[in-house]
C-alpha cells in the first residue's frame, strides 16, 4: 500500500519540531557560556577593585582570543552534518576528530604567544599600574585552558553536526557549576586570590573538554572511526575555517568601531552604548540558537542530496527568525523602563539609551533573518561568500559610523548605523539564498 504524501502543514510541523529540538538546548548552552565570566567577576569583585579591573582586562583578551576561533564550531558542524546526511557516519566522526586536532594545535600556538607577551598585551589594553599585575597573573594562568576551550568549540560542532544539541547543554551547565564551586574554594578557601579564580576556570574548561572527548571517542570506537591525527584532514578543516575566520574578524571590527565611536560621543553615550550592546548580545543568543539548528539541518539535507528539503527548511527557519525577532522587539519596548534601572541610576545615561533601545527593538526582525540565513549558508559550507559579504558590510558601515560624531547624531544615530549594517547583511544573505548557488549537494562541498 502506497503511503500518502505528507501535507504542507504536516511538513511544517515536522520542521518546527526539529528546529525546536535543536534550537532550545543550543540556546541554553549559549547562555551558560558567558556566565563563566559573570561568576568570576562576582567572586573576584570581593577581593578588591584592582583585582576586578585586572580580571576585566584579562577576560576581554581571553574572550577575544577564543571568539576568533569560533569557526572551529561552525565549520565542523557543517562538515559533520553533510557526512551524516550522506549516511557516512564513521567519516563524519573522523571529520570531527580532524577539527578537534586542529583545535589542539591552535590552542598550543595561542599559549606560546600569550605566556611571554602577557604583560605587553595587558598594557596594550590600558590596564592601570595597580590592575596590571592581577591581569597578567589571570591571563597567564587562564591561557593554559585555551586548548581546552578550543576543543570544546570543535567538539560542540561535532555533536551539533550529529544533530545533538542536548549534550553540549548538559556539559555547559556542569561546567558552569564546577567553575562556580572551584572559584569559591580556590579564591577564598585556599586563599589563592585571583590566581585561584584563573585555576578554577582552567580546571572547569579542561573537565568540559574531557567530557566531550569521552563522548566523541566512544562514538568513534562504536563506528570504527580512526582517532589518529590526519594531516590532510586537519589541513582541510583549517582551509574550511579561514573564510569564517575572515567573517568573524570583520564582525569584530564592526563592534569595535561602534564602541570607539560611542566613546567619542561622551561618557553618558559610551555608558549607554555598553548597556545596549549587552542587551543586543543577549538577544543574539536567542536568534543564534535558530542559526545553529540551521547549520545542522541544512548540512544534513545537502549531504543527503535533498535540495527541496533544504529549501523548505530554510524558508521555515526564516519565518521562525522573523517571528522570534518580532517577539524580542516587543519585549524590548515593553521592558525598556524596567531594564535600564538595573544598570544605571544616571538620568543622562537613561535619556541617551531610551531612543537607541527603540531602534534596537525595531531592528530585531531584521536580525532574525540575518542570523537564520547566516546559519543556513554556514550549514551549506558557503563560507567564502559569507566572508566577502561581511567585508562588504564592514566597508559600508565604517564611513557611516565615523560620520556620526561629525553630524551630531548621537547614540541613536550610531544604532541606526548598526541597523543599516544588519540590513546590508540581510540583503547580501537574501540575494545568496535566492540565487540557489549555495545548494551544493554531496558528502563534501
C-alpha positions as CSV (number, residue, x, y, z in Angstrom):
1,X,0.0,0.0,0.0
2,X,1.4,3.4,-1.1
3,X,1.8,5.9,1.7
4,X,0.0,9.2,1.1
5,X,2.4,12.2,0.7
6,X,2.7,14.5,3.7
7,X,0.6,17.6,3.6
8,X,2.3,21.0,3.7
9,X,1.0,21.5,7.3
10,X,2.5,18.2,8.4
11,X,5.8,19.1,6.8
12,X,5.9,22.4,8.6
13,X,5.1,20.7,11.9
14,X,8.0,18.3,11.3
15,X,10.3,21.1,10.5
16,X,9.1,23.0,13.6
17,X,9.7,20.0,15.9
18,X,13.2,19.5,14.6
19,X,14.1,23.2,14.8
20,X,12.8,23.5,18.4
21,X,14.5,20.2,19.5
22,X,17.9,21.6,18.3
23,X,17.5,25.3,19.0
24,X,16.2,25.2,22.6
25,X,19.1,23.2,24.0
26,X,21.5,25.2,21.9
27,X,20.1,28.4,23.4
28,X,20.7,27.0,26.9
29,X,24.3,26.2,26.1
30,X,24.9,29.6,24.6
31,X,23.6,31.4,27.7
32,X,25.7,29.2,30.0
33,X,28.9,30.3,28.4
34,X,29.0,34.0,29.4
35,X,28.0,33.1,32.9
36,X,31.6,31.8,33.4
37,X,32.9,35.4,33.3
38,X,29.9,36.6,35.4
39,X,30.7,34.1,38.2
40,X,34.4,35.0,38.1
41,X,33.6,38.7,38.3
42,X,31.2,38.2,41.3
43,X,33.8,36.2,43.2
44,X,36.9,38.3,42.3
45,X,35.0,41.5,42.9
46,X,35.0,40.9,46.6
47,X,38.8,40.8,46.6
48,X,39.1,44.5,45.6
49,X,38.7,47.0,42.8
50,X,42.2,46.4,41.4
51,X,41.6,42.7,41.2
52,X,38.3,43.1,39.5
53,X,39.8,45.6,37.0
54,X,42.6,43.1,36.3
55,X,40.0,40.4,35.7
56,X,38.1,42.7,33.3
57,X,41.2,43.3,31.1
58,X,42.3,39.7,31.1
59,X,38.8,38.2,30.4
60,X,38.4,40.7,27.5
61,X,41.7,39.4,26.0
62,X,40.7,35.8,26.5
63,X,37.2,36.3,25.1
64,X,38.6,37.9,22.0
65,X,41.2,35.2,21.5
66,X,38.6,32.4,21.8
67,X,35.9,34.1,19.8
68,X,38.3,34.5,16.8
69,X,38.4,30.7,16.6
70,X,34.6,30.1,16.8
71,X,34.9,28.8,13.2
72,X,36.0,25.6,14.8
73,X,32.4,25.0,15.9
74,X,30.8,26.4,12.7
75,X,32.9,24.7,10.1
76,X,32.9,21.4,12.0
77,X,29.1,21.4,12.3
78,X,28.6,21.9,8.6
79,X,31.2,19.3,7.6
80,X,29.9,16.6,10.0
81,X,26.2,17.3,9.2
82,X,26.9,16.7,5.5
83,X,28.6,13.4,6.2
84,X,25.6,12.4,8.4
85,X,23.2,13.3,5.6
86,X,25.2,11.2,3.2
87,X,25.0,8.2,5.5
88,X,28.7,8.3,6.2
89,X,28.7,8.3,10.0
90,X,32.3,6.9,10.5
91,X,33.6,9.6,8.1
92,X,31.5,12.2,9.9
93,X,33.2,11.4,13.2
94,X,36.6,11.2,11.5
95,X,35.9,14.7,10.1
96,X,35.0,15.9,13.6
97,X,38.3,14.5,15.0
98,X,40.2,16.5,12.4
99,X,38.6,19.6,13.8
100,X,39.5,18.6,17.4
101,X,43.1,18.0,16.4
102,X,43.2,21.4,14.7
103,X,41.8,23.0,17.9
104,X,44.6,21.4,20.0
105,X,47.2,22.7,17.6
106,X,45.8,26.2,17.5
107,X,45.4,26.2,21.3
108,X,49.1,25.3,21.7
109,X,50.0,28.2,19.4
110,X,48.0,30.7,21.4
111,X,49.7,29.6,24.6
112,X,53.1,30.0,23.0
113,X,52.1,33.6,22.1
114,X,50.3,34.6,25.3
115,X,52.6,33.4,28.0
116,X,55.6,35.5,27.1
117,X,53.6,38.5,25.9
118,X,51.0,38.7,28.7
119,X,52.4,41.9,30.3
120,X,52.6,43.6,26.9
121,X,49.0,42.6,26.0
122,X,47.7,43.8,29.3
123,X,49.5,47.2,28.9
124,X,48.1,47.4,25.3
125,X,44.6,47.2,26.7
126,X,45.3,50.1,29.0
127,X,45.3,48.4,32.4
128,X,46.3,50.7,35.3
129,X,49.5,50.1,37.3
130,X,47.6,48.6,40.2
131,X,45.4,46.3,38.0
132,X,48.1,45.2,35.6
133,X,49.8,42.6,37.8
134,X,46.5,40.9,38.5
135,X,45.5,41.0,34.9
136,X,48.9,39.4,33.9
137,X,48.5,36.7,36.5
138,X,45.0,35.8,35.4
139,X,45.8,35.9,31.7
140,X,48.9,33.7,32.0
141,X,47.1,31.0,34.1
142,X,43.9,31.1,32.1
143,X,45.8,30.9,28.8
144,X,46.7,27.3,29.8
145,X,43.0,26.5,29.4
146,X,42.7,27.8,25.9
147,X,43.4,24.5,24.2
148,X,40.5,23.0,26.2
149,X,38.3,25.9,25.3
150,X,39.0,25.4,21.6
151,X,38.5,21.6,21.9
152,X,35.1,22.5,23.5
153,X,34.2,24.6,20.4
154,X,35.3,21.9,17.9
155,X,33.6,19.1,19.9
156,X,30.4,21.1,20.2
157,X,30.5,21.4,16.4
158,X,30.9,17.6,16.1
159,X,27.8,17.0,18.2
160,X,25.7,19.7,16.5
161,X,26.6,18.1,13.2
162,X,25.4,14.8,14.6
163,X,22.1,16.6,15.4
164,X,22.8,16.5,19.1
165,X,22.5,19.9,21.0
166,X,21.4,18.4,24.3
167,X,24.9,17.0,25.3
168,X,26.5,20.5,24.8
169,X,23.8,21.9,27.1
170,X,24.5,19.3,29.8
171,X,28.2,19.8,29.6
172,X,27.9,23.6,29.7
173,X,25.7,23.5,32.8
174,X,28.0,21.1,34.6
175,X,31.0,23.3,33.6
176,X,29.3,26.4,35.0
177,X,28.5,24.7,38.3
178,X,32.1,23.3,38.6
179,X,33.6,26.7,37.7
180,X,31.5,28.4,40.4
181,X,32.4,25.9,43.1
182,X,36.1,25.8,42.2
183,X,36.4,29.6,42.1
184,X,34.9,29.9,45.6
185,X,37.1,27.2,47.0
186,X,40.3,28.3,45.4
187,X,39.9,32.0,45.8
188,X,38.6,32.1,49.4
189,X,39.0,28.6,50.9
190,X,42.6,28.1,49.6
191,X,43.4,31.8,49.7
192,X,44.9,31.9,46.2
193,X,43.2,35.2,45.3
194,X,42.7,36.0,41.6
195,X,45.1,33.1,40.7
196,X,42.6,30.7,42.3
197,X,39.9,32.1,40.0
198,X,42.0,31.5,37.0
199,X,42.9,28.0,38.0
200,X,39.2,27.2,38.8
201,X,38.3,28.3,35.2
202,X,41.1,26.3,33.7
203,X,40.1,23.1,35.6
204,X,36.4,23.6,34.7
205,X,37.3,24.1,31.0
206,X,39.6,21.0,31.0
207,X,36.8,19.0,32.6
208,X,34.4,20.1,29.9
209,X,36.8,19.2,27.1
210,X,37.4,15.8,28.7
211,X,33.6,15.1,28.8
212,X,33.3,16.0,25.2
213,X,36.2,13.8,24.2
214,X,34.7,10.8,26.1
215,X,31.5,11.2,24.1
216,X,33.3,11.6,20.7
217,X,35.8,8.8,21.4
218,X,33.0,6.4,22.3
219,X,31.3,7.3,19.1
220,X,34.5,6.8,17.1
221,X,35.1,3.4,18.6
222,X,31.5,2.3,18.1
223,X,31.6,3.2,14.4
224,X,35.2,2.2,13.7
225,X,36.5,5.7,13.0
226,X,40.2,6.5,13.5
227,X,41.3,8.8,16.3
228,X,44.8,9.4,14.9
229,X,45.6,12.9,13.6
230,X,45.4,13.1,9.8
231,X,47.5,15.8,8.2
232,X,45.3,16.1,5.1
233,X,42.1,16.2,7.2
234,X,43.5,18.8,9.6
235,X,44.6,20.9,6.7
236,X,41.1,20.7,5.1
237,X,39.5,21.7,8.4
238,X,41.8,24.8,8.5
239,X,41.1,25.7,4.9
240,X,37.3,25.5,5.6
241,X,37.7,27.7,8.6
242,X,39.7,30.5,7.0
243,X,36.7,32.2,5.3
244,X,34.7,32.0,8.6
245,X,37.7,33.5,10.4
246,X,37.6,36.4,8.0
247,X,33.9,36.8,8.6
248,X,34.3,36.8,12.4
249,X,37.2,39.3,12.3
250,X,35.1,41.6,10.1
251,X,32.2,41.4,12.5
252,X,34.5,42.1,15.5
253,X,35.9,45.1,13.7
254,X,32.4,46.5,13.3
255,X,31.7,46.1,17.0
256,X,35.0,47.7,17.9
257,X,34.4,50.6,15.6
258,X,30.9,51.1,17.1
259,X,32.3,51.2,20.6
260,X,35.1,53.6,19.6
261,X,32.5,56.0,18.0
262,X,30.3,55.8,21.1
263,X,33.4,56.7,23.2
264,X,33.8,59.9,21.1
265,X,30.3,60.9,21.9
266,X,30.9,61.3,25.6
267,X,30.8,59.4,28.9
268,X,27.0,59.1,29.0
269,X,26.8,57.8,25.5
270,X,29.5,55.2,25.9
271,X,27.9,54.0,29.2
272,X,24.5,53.8,27.5
273,X,26.1,52.0,24.5
274,X,27.7,49.3,26.7
275,X,24.3,48.7,28.3
276,X,22.6,48.4,24.9
277,X,25.4,46.3,23.5
278,X,25.0,43.8,26.4
279,X,21.3,43.5,25.7
280,X,21.9,43.2,21.9
281,X,24.3,40.3,22.7
282,X,21.7,38.6,24.9
283,X,19.1,38.9,22.2
284,X,21.6,37.5,19.7
285,X,21.8,34.3,21.7
286,X,18.1,33.5,21.1
287,X,18.5,34.2,17.3
288,X,21.8,32.3,17.2
289,X,20.2,29.2,18.6
290,X,17.9,29.1,15.5
291,X,21.0,29.6,13.3
292,X,22.7,26.7,15.0
293,X,19.7,24.5,14.2
294,X,20.0,25.7,10.6
295,X,23.7,24.7,10.4
296,X,22.9,21.2,11.5
297,X,19.7,20.6,9.5
298,X,20.8,22.3,6.2
299,X,24.1,20.4,6.2
300,X,22.3,17.1,6.7
301,X,19.8,17.8,3.9
302,X,22.5,18.8,1.4
303,X,24.6,15.8,2.4
304,X,21.6,13.6,1.5
305,X,21.2,15.4,-1.8
306,X,17.8,16.8,-0.7
307,X,17.7,20.2,-2.3
308,X,13.9,20.6,-1.9
309,X,14.1,19.7,1.8
310,X,16.9,22.2,2.3
311,X,14.9,25.0,0.6
312,X,11.8,24.1,2.6
313,X,13.5,24.1,6.0
314,X,15.4,27.3,5.1
315,X,12.0,29.0,4.3
316,X,10.6,27.8,7.6
317,X,13.6,28.9,9.6
318,X,13.4,32.4,8.1
319,X,9.7,32.5,9.3
320,X,10.9,31.5,12.7
321,X,13.6,34.2,12.7
322,X,11.1,36.9,11.8
323,X,8.6,35.7,14.4
324,X,11.2,35.4,17.2
325,X,12.6,38.9,16.2
326,X,9.1,40.4,16.5
327,X,8.6,38.9,19.9
328,X,12.1,40.1,21.1
329,X,11.5,43.5,19.7
330,X,8.1,43.8,21.6
331,X,9.8,42.6,24.8
332,X,12.5,45.3,24.5
333,X,9.9,48.0,24.0
334,X,7.8,46.9,27.0
335,X,10.8,46.2,29.3
336,X,12.7,49.5,28.5
337,X,11.6,51.4,31.6
338,X,12.4,48.4,33.9
339,X,15.6,47.3,32.1
340,X,17.7,50.5,32.3
341,X,17.5,51.0,36.2
342,X,19.2,47.6,36.6
343,X,22.3,49.1,35.1
344,X,22.3,52.8,36.0
345,X,20.5,55.5,38.0
346,X,22.0,58.3,35.9
347,X,19.2,60.1,34.1
348,X,21.6,61.3,31.4
349,X,22.6,57.7,30.5
350,X,18.9,56.7,30.5
351,X,17.9,59.6,28.2
352,X,20.7,58.5,25.8
353,X,19.7,54.9,25.9
354,X,15.9,55.0,25.6
355,X,15.6,56.1,21.9
356,X,18.5,53.9,20.9
357,X,16.8,50.9,22.6
358,X,13.7,51.6,20.4
359,X,15.9,51.3,17.3
360,X,17.3,48.0,18.6
361,X,13.7,46.8,19.2
362,X,12.6,47.7,15.7
363,X,15.6,46.0,14.1
364,X,15.1,42.6,15.7
365,X,13.1,41.1,12.8
366,X,15.9,42.1,10.5
367,X,18.4,40.5,12.9
368,X,16.2,37.3,12.9
369,X,16.5,37.0,9.2
370,X,20.3,37.7,9.3
371,X,21.0,35.1,11.9
372,X,19.0,32.4,10.3
373,X,20.4,32.9,6.8
374,X,23.9,33.2,8.2
375,X,23.3,29.7,9.8
376,X,21.8,28.3,6.6
377,X,24.8,29.4,4.5
378,X,27.2,28.1,7.2
379,X,25.5,24.8,7.1
380,X,25.8,24.7,3.4
381,X,29.6,25.3,3.7
382,X,29.3,28.7,1.8
383,X,32.0,30.3,3.9
384,X,33.7,32.1,1.1
385,X,30.6,34.1,0.2
386,X,30.0,34.9,3.9
387,X,33.5,36.3,4.2
388,X,33.1,38.6,1.2
389,X,29.6,39.7,2.3
390,X,30.9,40.6,5.7
391,X,33.8,42.6,4.2
392,X,31.3,44.5,2.1
393,X,29.2,45.1,5.2
394,X,32.3,46.4,7.0
395,X,33.1,48.7,4.1
396,X,29.6,50.2,4.1
397,X,29.3,50.5,7.9
398,X,32.7,52.1,8.7
399,X,32.3,55.5,6.9
400,X,28.6,55.8,8.1
401,X,29.6,55.2,11.7
402,X,32.6,57.5,11.6
403,X,30.3,60.3,10.4
404,X,28.0,60.0,13.4
405,X,30.1,62.3,15.8
406,X,30.7,64.8,12.9
407,X,27.0,65.1,12.1
408,X,26.0,65.2,15.8
409,X,23.5,62.4,15.6
410,X,24.4,60.9,19.0
411,X,23.9,57.3,20.2
412,X,20.6,56.9,18.4
413,X,22.3,57.7,15.1
414,X,25.0,55.2,15.9
415,X,22.5,52.4,16.4
416,X,20.7,53.4,13.2
417,X,24.1,52.8,11.6
418,X,24.2,49.4,13.3
419,X,20.7,48.7,11.9
420,X,22.0,49.7,8.4
421,X,24.8,47.2,8.9
422,X,22.3,44.5,9.7
423,X,20.2,45.5,6.7
424,X,23.2,45.2,4.4
425,X,23.9,41.8,5.8
426,X,20.3,40.8,5.3
427,X,20.3,41.9,1.7
428,X,23.6,40.1,0.8
429,X,22.4,36.9,2.5
430,X,18.9,37.1,0.9
431,X,20.4,37.5,-2.5
432,X,22.6,34.5,-2.0
433,X,19.7,32.4,-0.7
434,X,17.6,33.4,-3.7
435,X,20.4,32.6,-6.2
436,X,20.5,28.9,-5.1
437,X,24.3,28.8,-5.6
438,X,24.6,27.6,-2.0
439,X,22.7,24.4,-2.8
440,X,25.7,22.2,-3.4
441,X,24.9,18.6,-2.5
442,X,27.1,15.7,-1.5
443,X,29.1,14.4,1.5
444,X,31.7,17.2,0.9
445,X,31.4,20.6,-0.6
